[in-house]
Amino acid sequence: MRKIRVDLGERSYNIVIDNNILKEIGTALSKFEFSGKIGLISNPTVYNLYVGVLSESIRASGFDLVEIIIPDGEEYKSLSSMQDIYGELLKAKLDRISALVALGGGVIGDITGFAASTYMRGIACVQVPTTLLAQVDSSVGGKTGVNHQLGKNMIGTFWQPEIVWVDIDTLMTLPRREFLSGFAEVIKYGVIWDEDLFDFFEANRDLILDLDRDALTYIIKRSCEIKSEVVSKDERESGLRAILNYGHTIGHAIETVTGYKKYLHGEALAVGMHLEARLSRMLGFIGAEQVERIKAVIGLYELPLELPSEIDPGSLLEAMQLDKKTVAGELKFILPERIGTVKIHSGVSPAEVKEALKNI
């Protein structure tokens, strides 16, 4: 097994990456001082695929398992869903040394983390991500949350998991659209941190899209290493961690104005990365050739590049102004200077952004 350490003092934990390791999750959980009850939160699709092997492993290690199923979709990442989860946890009498296990993608991981951080003022959380997006990004770093109709992830906490358990084999059952959506987050790591990783995307498209396990292991491990290094230096996003938001200022706004239904998260992020690279070019921070490389790789992995015509730039700006990164009316953008290096730029006013969107 490949292990990556997220170094956060007493909140440190391991990311474990390998093939065919769901069946070993019970043994991993038995090493923690959890009480006898484990809450499992999942969605119907993932539950039907993997609950058999997971529940057998957990129960074989001596735990009682309480299963809570949340419908598929970003629209269920809500306070309404949280009420249902709290009710099930209370009825099942989970206590303060119980743990919650998130089995699924980013929505399930965020919901479960938020529930764990707030139930009885905080219980343990274990992340078992089954999508590429969750494996390389949302399961690591402790950000939890739910959406509000006015903005994405506006209600949440920082709550680190006890362990992240990544079974690469779960990607073999992932729909192609979901896989490609997750790959947007992988592209992000190449742009913000590692040009060699970006080069790998350019040279190995066929291997990656054919789900070659060696290629997947490399990109997942390297992405987790990058995120681990960033989070270890800046857990609560007071500085460096903001670079992980490249593409997200516009991307989250796109999700908000389309009601979380038109785009998967990675698809909106892909558009955001492209447009923010072009914005960086317009502001003179990056060369045209670098922007074209970013655009080409996003397109190479069959992700969208442009805003749909029905999205009004004014509505998009309004959504961006509710972004968590906005301070005193000034939007914060993570703008690439070249592939592998970005800058945090907070000197863009709403008027400048609106004009830029018109010109993009």
N, C-alpha and C positions, 0 to 999 in steps of 0.2 A: 504494500500500500504506500502511496505517496502522501506525505503529511506536510502541511504548511502551517506554521505557527503564526497566529495573530497575537502579537505581543502587546498586551494591555495590562500588565501587572497582574493583580488578582482576578481580573476579568479576561485573562488570556485563554485561548482555546485553539484547537486544531481543526484544520480543514483536511478531511481524509478523502482521497481520490483513488478510485480503482474500478475495475470491472466486476460485476456480479457480487456485490457486497451487501445488498439489501438483506440477505439472509443472515448477516452477522450483526445487524443493528442491535438485537437484544443483548448480545454479549457486550457491545460497547456501552449500552445504557446501564448494565449491571455494575459497571465500574464507578458510577456516580452514586451519591448518597440520596437517591430519590426514595420517596415513600412508595407504597405498593400500587398506587394508581397512576396510570399514564393516560393523558388525553391525546387522541390522534385526530388532527383536523386535516381534511382533504376535500377534493371535489369528486363528483361522480365518475368522471372519466379515469382519473388517476387511481381512485379507490378500486374500481373494478379491475384494473390492470395489476395492481401491486399489493392490495391489502392482504391477500392470502399469505404471501411469503413474509410480509412485514409483521402481521399480527401473530403468525406462528412463532416467529423469532422472539418477539417481545414477550409473549405469554410463556414461552419455554424458559425465559429467564426469570420467571416468577412474578411478573406484573399483571395486574388487572388492566384491561384496555377499555377505555371509553371512546367510542368513535362518533365524530361529529362531521357531517357532510354538508358543505356549502356549495350552492349551485355554481357552475362555471361562469366566468365573466367578470370583467373589471367593474361592472355596475354593482356587483355584490360585495365589493370592497368598501363597506359602508358601516355607519354606526348602527344601522338596523340589523345587519348581520352580527355585529358585536353583541347586541342584546340577546340574540338567540344563543350565541356561544356561551355567554356568561350564565344564562339560564341552564344550559345543559351541564356546565361544569359544577354549578351549585347543586343541581339535582343529583349528580353523581358523587357529590361530597369529595371532590378533589381538595386537598389541603395545601398548606403553604410549602411543603417539600415535595409536592407532586411536580410533574413535568408535562409540558405540552410538546408534541411532535408535529411538525409541519411537513406533510407529504404532498408535494405539488410544486407549482410554479410560483411566480412572483406574488400573485394575489394571495395565495394560501400562506406563503411565507410571511408576508407583511401583516396579514390578519392574525396569524398565530403569534407572531412576535408581539403585536400590540396587545392581544389578549393576555399573553404571559406577563407582560410588563405591568398590567393593570389589575389582573385578578388577584385579590387578597394582597394588593400593593406590590406584587411581583413574585412570580414563580419561574422555575427553570424552563428554558426553551431549547429544543433540538431541531435543527433544520435538516430536512432530507429533500433537497431540491431535485425535481425530475424534468425540468426544462433547461435548455442551454442558458437562457437569460438568468434564471435563478441560480444556476450552478456557478456562473462567472461573476455575478453581480449582487442580486438582491438578497441572497442568503447570507452574505458575508458583510460584516461591518456594523450590524446592530440597528440599522434604521428600520423602524416599524411604522405602520400608519394605515389610515383609511382616507378615502376621498370625500370631499364635499362637492356639492353640485357647482360651486363657484371655483373650485381649484383642486388639483390632484395632490394627495399626500399632505393636506393642510392640517391634519389632526394626527399626531403620532408621538413617538418617544424614541429615545436611544436605549436599546436593550440587547446586550450581546448574547448570542446563543452559548450553550455549553459545548457544543460540537456541531460541525457541519459535515454531513455524510453524503458524499457525491458518488453515486453509482452511474458510471458512464453508459452502461447498458440501457438505462431508462430512455436515452436519446433515440434508441432504435425504434421505439414505438411513437415517437413524437411526430405529429403532422408536419409536413415540409414547411408550411407557412409559419408555424410556431418556431421551427428550427431557424429559419431565415430571420425571423424577428429577433430571436436571441442573438444572432450573429452581429446585429447592430452594436450591441454592447461590447462584443469582442473587438470589433473595428475601432470602437472608442478608445480602448486601451492602447492600440497601436498608435493612434493619433496623439494621445496625450502623453505617452511615456516611452514607447519602445518601437523604433523604426524597424528593427530586425523582425519583430512580430508582424508589423505591417507588410514587410517584404514577403513574409511567409504566406500571407493572405493572397498576395498577387501571384505567387508562384505555385500555389497548391490548391487552387479552387476545386479541381475535380476530386482530389483526395478528400477534402473537407466535406464536399457535398455528397460524396459517396459514403460518408460516415466512417471513414477509416479510423479505427480505434487509436492508433498511434498518433495520427494528426489531431484527433479530438483531445487526447490526453495532453498533448503539448499545448494546445491553445487554452484549454481549461486551466491547466496548472499555471501557465504563465500569467493568465488573466488574474487568477487568484493570488499569485505572488505579488502582482502590482497592487491590487486592491489592499492586500494585507499590509504591504509596506506603507501605503498612503494612510490607511486607517490607524496603524500603529503610531504614526507620527501626529495624527490629528483626528482623534476619535469623534469629536463633536462638531466638526466642520467650522472651526474658527479661522481657518486659513487654507492650507494645502488641500484638504479633502474636497474643497469646492471644485477642483479640477475634474473630479469624477462626474460633474454635471455638464460636461461638454455636450452640446446638442439638446440638453434638457430644457433650457429656458423656452425655446421655441417649441420643442417636442411636447412638453407638458401642456403648453397653451393649445396646441393642435388637438390633443386628447380632450381638453376641457371643452373647447368650442364645438367639437363633434360629438359630445356626450359620451365619450369613452366607448363608442360603438363602431365607428368607421374604421379605426386603425387599431392594430395591436401596438403595445408600447414600443417595441423595437422599430416598427414601421414609422411611427411618429418621430422617434428619435433619429432615424435615418434622414428624414427630411430636415429635422433640426440641425443635424451635424453638417449637412450640405449647405444649408442656408447660413449657418453661423460661420462656416469657412468662407463663404462668399462675402459675408459681412466683414470678416477680418480682412479680406482682400480689399474691400472698398475703403476700409479705414487705414490701409497701408501697412498692416502687420505681417502679411504673408504674401508670397509670390504666387503668380497665376499658375505656374506649373505644379506647385504643391496642391493647390485647390483642385486642379484637374485630376491629380492622383487620388485624392480623397473621393471625388465624385466618381471616378472610374471604379474604385473598389466597392463603393456602395452599390453601384449598378451591377458589378460583376456578381454580387450575391443577391441579385433580383429584388432589391429593396427600392422603395419609392424615393424620389429625389426632389420633387417640386410640390409646392402648395396646390391643392385642388382649387379650381377657379371659384367654387362656391364659398370659400373661406374669405371673409372680409378682413383686410389687414387691421382695420380699426377694432374689430371684435377680438382679433388675435392679440393686439396690444393690450386691450383691456384685461384679457386673461393673464398676460405676462405681468401686468402690474400687481396682480395678486400672488405672484410667485414668491416663495419663501425667501428667495435671494434678493428681492427688491428692498432697498433701504432708502427712505426719504424720497421716494419717487424715482430713484435712479436704478435702472435694471443692471444686474450683474451678468456678464457674459464670459464664458470660457472660450477664448479665441485662439486658434492655432497660429503659431508663428512659423513653424515648419513641422513636418511629420515627426513626432516624438517629443515636441515641446509646445506647451500652451501658456498663455498668460491670463490672469484673472483681471478682467477689465470692467470697472464699475462706473466709468465716466460717461456712459451713454444715457442721454435723457429720453423720455418717452417720445418727444417730438423727433429726435434724431432717428430713433428706431422706426417710427412710423414712416419717415421719409425713406429710410433704408429698405424697408419692406416693399415700398412702392417701386423702388429701383431694382430690386432683386428679380 
